[in-house]
Amino acid sequence: MEIISLKDIDVESRIQLLRELGYDSDGIFVLNSDGTTYIEKYLHQPVLLDKMIIVPGSALVLDDNPLSLASYIEEYGDLF
């Protein structure tokens, strides 16, 4: 598995990736497929397109905040 930084990918490619995973974007925020703002699972806040990460091996979109990552690892640590 290769891990690549989404920060190195242009905005249109990020949006296309989101669409492939069943999400969307208005160019600023990550959106659900129905156009509503996607709320991050751990911080309970909208995720900005330029601050999103996609967890390897899943289609889960998180904010790049360390608290989100720590919460994810705490919940799914047995996958590592």
CORHUJO-V320476 format. One record per residue. RES is the residue in one letter. SS is DSSP state (H for helix, E for strand, - for the rest). PHI is phi in degrees with one decimal (* if undefined). OMEGA is omega as a letter, one per 30 degrees, with the letter a starting at -180 (NA if undefined). Layout:
# CORHUJO-V320476
res=<RES RES>
ss=<SS SS>
phi=<PHI PHI>
omega=<OMEGA OMEGA>
This chain:
# CORHUJO-V320476
res=<M E I I S L K D I D V E S R I Q L L R E L G Y D S D G I F V L N S D G T T Y I E K Y L H Q P V L L D K M I I V P G S A L V L D D N P L S L A S Y I E E Y G D L F>
ss=<- - - - - H H H - - H H H H H H H H H H - - E E E - - - E E E E - - - - E - E - - - - - - E - E H H H E E E - - - - - - E E E - - H H H H H H H H H H H H H H ->
phi=<* -104.3 -105.2 -121.8 -81.8 -70.9 -67.9 -89.5 -103.1 -66.4 -58.3 -62.2 -68.9 -62.8 -64.1 -62.9 -61.2 -59.0 -63.3 -63.7 -92.9 94.2 -112.1 -154.0 -156.5 -96.7 96.1 -121.0 -110.5 -79.0 -119.5 -70.2 -62.0 -88.4 92.6 -81.1 -66.2 -74.6 -103.4 -64.4 -62.4 -101.6 -89.5 58.3 -134.3 -61.5 -103.2 -75.7 -56.6 -82.6 -119.7 -82.6 -130.1 -115.5 -67.6 -56.6 82.8 -145.1 -112.3 -82.6 -99.7 -125.4 -77.1 -79.9 -68.6 -56.8 -64.6 -62.8 -64.0 -62.9 -65.3 -62.9 -64.1 -62.7 -76.1 -117.9 -57.4 -69.9 -83.0 -92.3>
omega=<l l l l l l l a a a a l l l l l l a l a l l l l l a l a l a l a l l l a l l a a a l a l l l l l a l a l l a l l l l a l l l a l l l l a l l l a l a a a l l a NA>
